[in-house]
Structure formats: structure tokens, C-alpha cells
Amino acid sequence: MKTKHPLPWQDTPAKSERIVSAITRIASVLRSGAWQFATAEGLNPTQVDILEALRSRREGVRLSLIARHLGVTAASASDSITSLTTKGLIEKGRDAADGRAVALRLTRSGQDLAARISNSVGFAHEAVSDLPQSTQEVLFESLLALIGKLQQSDRFPEIRACVTCKYFAVNRHPDSATPHHCTLVNAPLSVSQLRLDCPEHEQAQANVAVQNWRELESV
């Protein structure tokens, strides 16, 4: 009777599983870098995320938006915001769109600290920059497509992405290197130019955003 030997690599996980594993490991490395810095500053992970979320939102945002952005409860976000306010990193003011609502903004000290948090993962920026431009473009397009899939399944927090903006016109210029269009600045856009966090973003209607993601996949 012949002894059966296992075939090489027969236990290799599915490609989708390996991709998710790779993303998870990269995220862990990035979080570790930010958390090491945060610990030295007496901050917890949620507080770090809040500072980073507010860094590009100088006009101020409401507590509910921060909670949705982070994927946490309003109560959890509120506790962290209270602590950051006590530390002099966040200030509360009136919302520009509704004077009755409270908007959260970073103080000057908060802005400085948020910038330093971003610099704490500079090693990752350097690693990506060292990749060939063609690899960077493929990587960005692939991650953008994955975010689109997760957003359509309500598994990804709201982001100020071009694709979900009311000013975004998908595939306005077909058969072009810049197939999409931003009606706010009246300029064509390539996929590599699309933003994931644009300060000029205004949310499109839900059905339009979903349709944009779907059409982006087919371009």
C-alpha cells in the first residue's frame, strides 16, 4: 500500500483570505506606530482617531459625525472628546450650518499634535513612495474598489470620498485617461486623482453614491 504524501501548498488559504490577512497585518503595524506615539502623549486609540478625523475638518463637525466616522457609539466618542477638551486639544463652538448645534474643532495645540501623530507613521509613507508608480496606481485602485464594496454593504464608515460626493460625475469622459469629472472645479479626473478625504465634499444621495461605486468598477 502506497503512502499518500500531502501535495505542496495544498493548505494555502484562499486568495481573498490572504489579501484580508495582508491588510490586517499592515493595519496592525500602522496602529502600533500611532499608538506608541499616543501612549507617550497620554492618549488612547480612540482619542488618536478623533484627533486625526478633526485635523482635516477645520470648519468643525458634530459629535454624531465623529461617532459614525469612527464606527463607535456616541457615548464612547463623547467620553474621549471630553478628555481631549480637558487637555486643551479640542474646543467646542457653534456649527456653521446650524447655530443651535455644537461643532468640535481642534485647538492650535490639537492641530500640532494631530500633525505629529500623522508623522508617526511616516515609515509607511516612505515604503509606499519607494514602490514603482505603476504599482502605486494599481494598489490605490484596488483599495478604492475594496472600499466601494464595503461601503455598498454598509461595512465601512462614511468618508469624504470623491465617489460619494454630489459634485462627482462618474465616467463623464469615457475612453479617456481622465474619465471622471469634478463639477465643483470643472475638471476631469483620473482614478489616481480621486480623493478619499476631500474638505469640499458634499454627500451625494445614497442611491447616487451606490451607483457611482458600481459604475467605477466597470470603467
NUZA-703254 format. One record per residue: chain; x, y, z of N, C-alpha, C in turn. Coordinates in Angstrom, 3 decimals. Layout:
NUZA-703254
  cadena       n_x       n_y       n_z      ca_x      ca_y      ca_z       c_x       c_y       c_z
       A         X         Y         Z         X         Y         Z         X         Y         Z
...
This chain:
NUZA-703254
  cadena       n_x       n_y       n_z      ca_x      ca_y      ca_z       c_x       c_y       c_z
       A     0.841    -1.190     0.000     0.000     0.000     0.000     0.883     1.249     0.000
       A     0.621     2.140    -0.950     1.423     3.347    -1.069     0.992     4.379    -0.036
       A     2.004     5.049     0.489     1.721     6.131     1.438     1.437     7.418     0.678
       A     0.327     8.043     1.008    -0.020     9.298     0.341     0.679    10.458     1.046
       A     1.359    11.255     0.236     2.038    12.430     0.770     1.239    13.685     0.402
       A     1.111    14.592     1.323     0.371    15.813     1.021     1.038    16.603    -0.099
       A     0.231    17.167    -0.966     0.765    17.971    -2.055     1.260    19.312    -1.522
       A     2.366    19.807    -2.081     2.872    21.111    -1.627     1.818    22.195    -1.801
       A     1.698    23.067    -0.805     0.821    24.234    -0.847    -0.664    23.903    -0.847
       A    -1.019    22.641    -0.593    -2.448    22.323    -0.645    -3.241    22.996     0.486
       A    -2.527    23.430     1.523    -3.201    24.090     2.629    -3.140    25.616     2.534
       A    -2.686    26.110     1.385    -2.618    27.566     1.206    -4.019    28.157     1.274
       A    -4.241    29.160     2.118    -5.568    29.780     2.224    -5.998    30.397     0.903
       A    -7.279    30.608     0.751    -7.805    31.234    -0.452    -7.186    32.621    -0.623
       A    -7.126    33.087    -1.868    -6.507    34.376    -2.151    -7.194    35.506    -1.380
       A    -8.528    35.456    -1.316    -9.257    36.508    -0.595    -8.850    36.548     0.868
       A    -8.633    35.365     1.454    -8.234    35.286     2.858    -6.836    35.860     3.054
       A    -5.944    35.597     2.098    -4.576    36.108     2.209    -4.544    37.628     2.030
       A    -5.408    38.153     1.164    -5.475    39.603     0.966    -5.948    40.292     2.236
       A    -7.017    39.752     2.835    -7.529    40.332     4.081    -6.474    40.234     5.183
       A    -5.759    39.118     5.228    -4.707    38.939     6.231    -3.606    39.978     6.047
       A    -3.239    40.235     4.788    -2.194    41.222     4.499    -2.634    42.617     4.937
       A    -3.883    42.968     4.626    -4.402    44.287     5.017    -4.445    44.412     6.529
       A    -4.873    43.334     7.203    -4.950    43.342     8.661    -3.572    43.537     9.287
       A    -2.573    42.876     8.731    -1.225    43.000     9.289    -0.661    44.397     9.076
       A    -0.914    44.956     7.896    -0.452    46.316     7.622    -1.134    47.299     8.577
       A    -2.449    47.120     8.764    -3.192    47.998     9.679    -2.640    47.894    11.093
       A    -2.266    46.688    11.505    -1.728    46.492    12.857    -0.404    47.238    13.026
       A     0.431    47.197    11.978     1.712    47.894    12.041     1.496    49.400    12.130
       A     0.556    49.916    11.338     0.263    51.351    11.355    -0.308    51.770    12.708
       A    -1.220    50.968    13.229    -1.820    51.287    14.528    -0.762    51.258    15.627
       A     0.132    50.299    15.533     1.183    50.182    16.544     2.057    51.431    16.559
       A     2.405    51.915    15.356     3.233    53.113    15.277     2.538    54.315    15.877
       A     1.252    54.477    15.558     0.482    55.608    16.091     0.252    55.467    17.583
       A    -0.001    54.246    18.041    -0.309    54.034    19.455     0.922    54.239    20.344
       A     2.087    53.864    19.833     3.302    54.090    20.613     3.488    55.580    20.869
       A     3.235    56.361    19.825     3.332    57.809    19.976     2.251    58.319    20.923
       A     1.022    57.793    20.738    -0.109    58.246    21.552     0.107    57.938    23.025
       A     0.638    56.762    23.315     0.883    56.380    24.711     1.830    57.362    25.382
       A     2.843    57.765    24.641     3.800    58.725    25.191     3.139    60.077    25.468
       A     2.046    60.357    24.735     1.328    61.618    24.900     0.139    61.488    25.859
       A    -0.051    60.297    26.428    -1.145    60.084    27.372    -2.508    59.989    26.707
       A    -2.552    59.482    25.485    -3.809    59.348    24.738    -4.147    57.879    24.544
       A    -5.438    57.592    24.332    -5.840    56.230    23.983    -6.152    56.171    22.485
       A    -6.322    54.972    21.912    -6.537    54.838    20.468    -7.719    55.641    19.923
       A    -8.828    55.657    20.636    -9.991    56.409    20.159    -9.695    57.893    20.096
       A    -8.971    58.403    21.086    -8.608    59.816    21.090    -7.707    60.156    19.911
       A    -6.816    59.240    19.578    -5.943    59.437    18.417    -6.783    59.530    17.149
       A    -7.732    58.622    17.012    -8.586    58.618    15.819    -9.400    59.910    15.709
       A    -9.861    60.416    16.835   -10.647    61.658    16.824    -9.787    62.832    16.377
       A    -8.578    62.917    16.895    -7.681    63.996    16.512    -7.388    63.948    15.016
       A    -7.166    62.754    14.493    -6.871    62.616    13.069    -8.093    62.961    12.224
       A    -9.284    62.598    12.711   -10.511    62.894    11.964   -10.779    64.394    11.903
       A   -10.453    65.101    12.981   -10.704    66.541    13.044    -9.623    67.358    12.354
       A    -8.486    66.760    12.121    -7.353    67.502    11.560    -7.699    68.160    10.226
       A    -8.416    67.455     9.378    -8.750    68.000     8.058   -10.145    68.605     8.015
       A   -10.743    68.777     9.180   -12.098    69.349     9.247   -12.067    70.596    10.118
       A   -11.368    71.599     9.652   -11.160    72.826    10.437   -12.451    73.602    10.641
       A   -13.447    73.341     9.801   -14.716    74.042     9.972   -15.497    73.508    11.161
       A   -15.070    72.359    11.680   -15.736    71.761    12.832   -16.805    70.770    12.428
       A   -17.010    69.755    13.243   -18.020    68.741    12.958   -18.767    68.392    14.242
       A   -19.916    67.787    14.078   -20.724    67.404    15.223   -20.261    66.058    15.783
       A   -20.624    65.834    17.023   -20.270    64.591    17.705   -20.797    63.380    16.947
       A   -22.018    63.462    16.433   -22.626    62.316    15.748   -21.806    61.894    14.531
       A   -21.246    62.882    13.821   -20.442    62.548    12.645   -19.154    61.855    13.059
       A   -18.531    62.340    14.135   -17.304    61.704    14.619   -17.578    60.254    14.994
       A   -18.689    60.018    15.667   -19.034    58.656    16.085   -19.219    57.755    14.864
       A   -19.930    58.251    13.846   -20.134    57.449    12.638   -18.819    57.207    11.917
       A   -17.992    58.221    11.872   -16.692    58.111    11.189   -15.819    57.037    11.833
       A   -15.857    56.967    13.158   -15.023    56.009    13.881   -15.683    54.651    14.056
       A   -16.991    54.592    13.803   -17.705    53.339    13.993   -17.868    52.985    15.461
       A   -18.030    54.016    16.309   -18.224    53.789    17.749   -19.534    54.446    18.168
       A   -19.952    54.179    19.398   -21.175    54.795    19.898   -20.919    56.265    20.217
       A   -21.994    57.047    20.234   -21.876    58.461    20.583   -21.343    58.621    22.001
       A   -21.755    57.708    22.900   -21.305    57.771    24.294   -19.797    57.563    24.393
       A   -19.290    56.592    23.638   -17.850    56.318    23.655   -17.069    57.504    23.105
       A   -17.568    58.059    22.000   -16.898    59.215    21.413   -16.952    60.404    22.360
       A   -18.083    60.577    23.038   -18.263    61.714    23.944   -17.265    61.679    25.092
       A   -17.037    60.502    25.651   -16.077    60.375    26.753   -14.677    60.804    26.304
       A   -14.281    60.359    25.114   -12.950    60.697    24.610   -12.848    62.174    24.286
       A   -13.919    62.736    23.736   -13.923    64.162    23.398   -13.842    65.017    24.661
       A   -14.530    64.599    25.713   -14.457    65.331    26.982   -13.029    65.358    27.508
       A   -12.350    64.224    27.401   -10.966    64.143    27.857   -10.061    65.037    27.021
       A   -10.262    65.024    25.699    -9.438    65.846    24.804    -9.696    67.327    25.026
       A   -10.940    67.663    25.366   -11.274    69.058    25.662   -10.581    69.508    26.940
       A   -10.568    68.631    27.925    -9.891    68.942    29.188    -8.394    69.148    28.970
       A    -7.828    68.391    28.024    -6.401    68.507    27.721    -6.093    69.749    26.882
       A    -7.130    70.463    26.458    -6.921    71.656    25.643    -6.636    71.367    24.189
       A    -7.032    70.179    23.724    -6.765    69.784    22.334    -7.984    69.995    21.434
       A    -9.171    70.038    22.021   -10.407    70.254    21.278   -11.184    71.395    21.926
       A   -11.840    72.179    21.097   -12.710    73.233    21.601   -14.089    73.081    20.962
       A   -15.096    73.556    21.652   -16.462    73.463    21.164   -16.966    74.842    20.762
       A   -17.657    74.879    19.622   -18.217    76.135    19.136   -19.540    75.874    18.451
       A   -20.073    76.883    17.808   -21.332    76.745    17.095   -21.108    76.191    15.693
       A   -22.012    75.322    15.285   -21.934    74.735    13.951   -22.287    75.807    12.915
       A   -21.512    75.874    11.841   -21.732    76.897    10.826   -23.073    76.741    10.128
       A   -23.535    75.490     9.988   -24.789    75.246     9.285   -26.007    75.382    10.201
       A   -25.798    75.224    11.500   -26.905    75.292    12.456   -26.376    75.865    13.768
       A   -26.682    77.130    14.009   -26.164    77.814    15.192   -26.588    77.200    16.505
       A   -27.604    76.347    16.480   -28.061    75.704    17.710   -27.247    74.463    18.049
       A   -26.512    73.952    17.051   -25.733    72.725    17.239   -24.291    73.049    17.624
       A   -23.652    72.100    18.299   -22.268    72.251    18.732   -21.331    71.587    17.728
       A   -20.284    72.311    17.359   -19.277    71.771    16.447   -17.952    71.626    17.190
       A   -17.244    70.581    16.903   -15.961    70.297    17.542   -14.828    70.690    16.604
       A   -13.827    71.357    17.143   -12.674    71.774    16.361   -11.403    71.543    17.160
       A   -10.304    71.357    16.459    -9.021    71.236    17.131    -8.506    72.618    17.500
       A    -7.923    72.724    18.671    -7.218    73.939    19.045    -5.877    73.945    18.309
       A    -5.126    75.000    18.453    -3.794    75.037    17.828    -2.933    73.883    18.346
       A    -3.016    73.637    19.653    -2.245    72.525    20.232    -2.724    71.197    19.667
       A    -4.049    71.089    19.452    -4.600    69.869    18.879    -4.129    69.652    17.458
       A    -4.070    70.724    16.682    -3.581    70.628    15.303    -2.126    70.180    15.276
       A    -1.328    70.761    16.146     0.094    70.394    16.196     0.271    68.923    16.571
       A    -0.505    68.474    17.544    -0.393    67.083    17.979    -0.887    66.133    16.896
       A    -1.978    66.477    16.216    -2.507    65.631    15.140    -1.495    65.490    14.009
       A    -0.782    66.566    13.714     0.245    66.508    12.675     1.378    65.576    13.087
       A     1.737    65.607    14.348     2.798    64.730    14.835     2.351    63.277    14.846
       A     1.071    63.025    15.091     0.553    61.654    15.034     0.695    61.122    13.610
       A     0.346    61.960    12.633     0.473    61.554    11.234     1.919    61.232    10.886
       A     2.841    62.022    11.423     4.264    61.798    11.153     4.772    60.506    11.786
       A     4.043    60.003    12.794     4.496    58.791    13.479     4.410    57.556    12.588
       A     3.660    57.642    11.500     3.590    56.522    10.547     4.259    56.928     9.232
       A     5.207    57.852     9.329     5.939    58.279     8.140     6.668    57.138     7.463
       A     7.047    56.128     8.242     7.744    54.966     7.666     6.891    54.278     6.608
       A     5.563    54.309     6.796     4.665    53.681     5.825     4.593    54.512     4.547
       A     4.557    55.844     4.708     4.567    56.719     3.533     5.835    56.489     2.713
       A     6.946    56.331     3.396     8.219    56.099     2.707     8.200    54.767     1.964
       A     7.639    53.750     2.608     7.584    52.423     1.983     6.743    52.453     0.712
       A     5.591    53.135     0.769     4.728    53.233    -0.409     5.410    54.058    -1.493
       A     6.071    55.137    -1.100     6.741    56.004    -2.073     7.856    55.269    -2.812
       A     8.444    54.268    -2.160     9.520    53.508    -2.793     9.015    52.526    -3.839
       A     7.708    52.264    -3.850     7.144    51.368    -4.857     7.110    52.066    -6.216
       A     7.216    51.319    -7.312     7.098    51.931    -8.645     5.748    52.630    -8.784
       A     5.704    53.698    -9.557     4.462    54.446    -9.738     3.335    53.554   -10.242
       A     3.658    52.636   -11.145     2.628    51.747   -11.691     2.043    50.859   -10.594
       A     2.894    50.416    -9.670     2.424    49.592    -8.555     1.551    50.410    -7.623
       A     1.944    51.656    -7.362     1.147    52.528    -6.506    -0.246    52.751    -7.096
       A    -0.315    52.942    -8.401    -1.604    53.191    -9.044    -2.509    51.966    -8.953
       A    -1.949    50.794    -9.215    -2.738    49.564    -9.127    -3.199    49.331    -7.693
       A    -2.303    49.585    -6.736    -2.634    49.388    -5.325    -3.752    50.331    -4.904
       A    -3.662    51.586    -5.298    -4.695    52.559    -4.926    -6.042    52.181    -5.545
       A    -6.029    51.822    -6.820    -7.280    51.460    -7.487    -7.909    50.225    -6.848
       A    -7.071    49.273    -6.457    -7.581    48.050    -5.832    -8.189    48.352    -4.463
       A    -7.509    49.169    -3.670    -8.033    49.523    -2.352    -9.304    50.359    -2.481
       A    -9.347    51.233    -3.483   -10.550    52.038    -3.719   -11.729    51.127    -4.054
       A   -11.486    50.127    -4.880   -12.540    49.186    -5.242   -13.027    48.401    -4.023
       A   -12.095    48.022    -3.153   -12.463    47.286    -1.941   -13.295    48.163    -1.014
       A   -12.903    49.418    -0.863   -13.680    50.350    -0.039   -15.086    50.487    -0.602
       A   -15.188    50.556    -1.926   -16.504    50.654    -2.557   -17.388    49.463    -2.231
       A   -16.815    48.270    -2.282   -17.581    47.060    -1.954   -18.054    47.094    -0.498
       A   -17.161    47.517     0.401   -17.504    47.562     1.816   -18.544    48.642     2.095
       A   -18.448    49.758     1.398   -19.440    50.822     1.599   -20.817    50.381     1.121
       A   -20.857    49.662     0.021   -22.141    49.208    -0.505   -22.804    48.192     0.410
       A   -22.001    47.536     1.234   -22.567    46.561     2.173   -22.699    47.150     3.573
       A   -22.559    48.490     3.651   -22.677    49.196     4.937   -21.681    48.697     5.970
       A   -20.482    48.313     5.504   -19.452    47.822     6.413   -18.272    48.778     6.521
       A   -18.438    49.989     5.992   -17.339    50.954     6.019   -17.892    52.299     6.440
       A   -17.247    52.978     7.406   -17.750    54.272     7.875   -17.809    55.303     6.753
       A   -18.595    56.329     6.949   -18.695    57.400     5.970   -17.340    58.073     5.784
       A   -16.997    58.338     4.528   -15.772    59.062     4.232   -16.086    60.139     3.203
       A   -15.233    61.139     3.144   -15.460    62.240     2.216   -14.773    61.935     0.883
       A   -15.160    60.834     0.274   -14.545    60.388    -0.970   -15.202    61.041    -2.179
       A   -14.414    61.234    -3.236   -14.951    61.793    -4.479   -16.174    61.013    -4.953
       A   -16.078    59.700    -4.863   -17.124    58.847    -5.424   -18.472    59.060    -4.749
       A   -18.478    59.479    -3.498   -19.735    59.673    -2.770   -20.145    61.150    -2.701
       A   -19.516    61.972    -3.523   -19.775    63.415    -3.494   -20.772    63.814    -4.578
       A   -21.585    64.799    -4.293   -22.589    65.251    -5.256   -21.952    65.938    -6.465
       A   -20.697    66.343    -6.327   -20.017    67.003    -7.439   -19.323    66.013    -8.374
       A   -19.344    64.747    -8.022   -18.630    63.737    -8.809   -19.491    63.217    -9.944
       A   -18.929    63.228   -11.148   -19.610    62.693   -12.331   -18.786    61.527   -12.849
       A   -19.288    60.326   -12.620   -18.530    59.134   -12.983   -18.569    58.905   -14.493
       A   -17.408    58.570   -15.044   -17.271    58.222   -16.458   -17.870    59.276   -17.396
       A   -17.662    60.542   -17.051   -18.140    61.635   -17.899   -17.365    61.679   -19.226
       A   -16.100    61.243   -19.174   -15.242    61.277   -20.364   -14.747    59.865   -20.679
       A   -15.618    58.998   -21.191   -15.209    57.617   -21.463   -14.076    57.547   -22.492
       A   -13.342    56.452   -22.438   -12.213    56.240   -23.360   -11.161    57.332   -23.221
       A   -11.002    57.832   -21.998   -10.015    58.871   -21.717    -9.192    58.459   -20.515
       A    -7.974    59.024   -20.425    -7.131    58.744   -19.260    -7.692    59.409   -18.011
       A    -8.576    60.392   -18.218    -9.245    61.080   -17.104   -10.756    60.965   -17.315
       A   -11.311    59.785   -17.061   -12.711    59.531   -17.411   -13.758    60.204   -16.519
       A   -13.369    60.586   -15.309   -14.349    61.138   -14.369   -14.258    62.667   -14.331
       A   -15.190    63.295   -13.636   -15.235    64.762   -13.648   -15.697    65.305   -12.303
       A   -15.055    66.386   -11.872   -15.480    67.103   -10.669   -16.174    68.378   -11.127
       A   -17.467    68.462   -10.892   -18.219    69.633   -11.342   -17.966    70.858   -10.463
       A   -17.401    70.665    -9.276   -17.111    71.798    -8.408   -15.997    72.659    -9.000
       A   -14.931    71.999    -9.474   -13.804    72.730   -10.066   -13.794    72.626   -11.584
       A   -14.809    71.917   -12.122   -14.951    71.735   -13.569   -13.667    71.193   -14.194
       A   -13.244    70.033   -13.682   -12.008    69.432   -14.173   -12.158    67.916   -14.277
       A   -11.557    67.324   -15.325   -11.583    65.863   -15.458   -10.652    65.224   -14.438
       A   -10.947    63.972   -14.072   -10.167    63.272   -13.052    -9.825    61.865   -13.503
       A    -8.603    61.466   -13.247    -8.233    60.062   -13.416    -8.531    59.347   -12.110
       A    -8.518    58.031   -12.132    -8.776    57.276   -10.901    -7.717    57.595    -9.850
       A    -6.468    57.756   -10.283    -5.390    58.020    -9.333    -5.506    59.391    -8.675
       A    -6.339    60.277    -9.234    -6.533    61.600    -8.652    -7.696    61.653    -7.662
       A    -8.472    60.600    -7.578    -9.628    60.611    -6.690    -9.191    60.678    -5.242
       A    -9.935    61.441    -4.459    -9.615    61.619    -3.050   -10.491    60.737    -2.169
       A    -9.935    60.374    -1.013   -10.703    59.633    -0.008   -11.148    60.548     1.123
       A   -10.579    61.742     1.185   -10.946    62.694     2.231   -10.795    64.107     1.679
       A   -11.841    64.606     1.057   -11.819    65.926     0.438   -12.583    66.927     1.308
       A   -11.957    68.042     1.681   -12.628    69.029     2.528   -13.820    69.705     1.853
       A   -13.890    69.634     0.529   -15.002    70.251    -0.205   -16.154    69.271    -0.427
       A   -16.040    68.082     0.129   -17.021    67.023    -0.106   -18.412    67.395     0.401
       A   -19.404    67.107    -0.430   -20.802    67.217    -0.025   -21.490    65.918    -0.429
       A   -22.067    65.254     0.543   -22.596    63.911     0.338   -23.663    63.856    -0.759
       A   -23.489    62.917    -1.664   -24.491    62.675    -2.695   -25.628    61.852    -2.108
       A   -26.748    61.793    -2.771   -27.843    60.948    -2.338   -27.363    59.501    -2.312
       A   -27.882    58.725    -1.380   -27.398    57.356    -1.164   -27.432    56.516    -2.439
       A   -28.531    56.599    -3.199   -28.636    55.782    -4.407   -27.629    56.220    -5.468
       A   -27.313    57.528    -5.509   -26.329    58.033    -6.464   -24.932    57.549    -6.098
       A   -24.607    57.590    -4.804   -23.292    57.134    -4.352   -23.087    55.656    -4.667
       A   -24.117    54.853    -4.429   -24.027    53.414    -4.729   -23.824    53.196    -6.220
       A   -24.571    53.940    -7.032   -24.443    53.805    -8.479   -23.058    54.236    -8.947
       A   -22.499    55.271    -8.327   -21.149    55.712    -8.667   -20.130    54.614    -8.419
       A   -20.232    53.959    -7.252   -19.317    52.867    -6.935   -19.418    51.759    -7.977
       A   -20.643    51.426    -8.345   -20.852    50.338    -9.305   -20.300    50.676   -10.674
       A   -20.514    51.907   -11.104   -20.012    52.311   -12.417   -18.488    52.414   -12.407
       A   -17.933    52.802   -11.266   -16.481    52.895   -11.159   -15.839    51.528   -11.366
       A   -16.503    50.485   -10.879   -15.984    49.125   -11.034   -15.909    48.713   -12.504
       A   -16.839    49.228   -13.305   -16.939    48.785   -14.694   -16.063    49.597   -15.645
       A   -15.469    50.698   -15.143   -14.667    51.556   -16.012   -13.305    50.895   -16.284
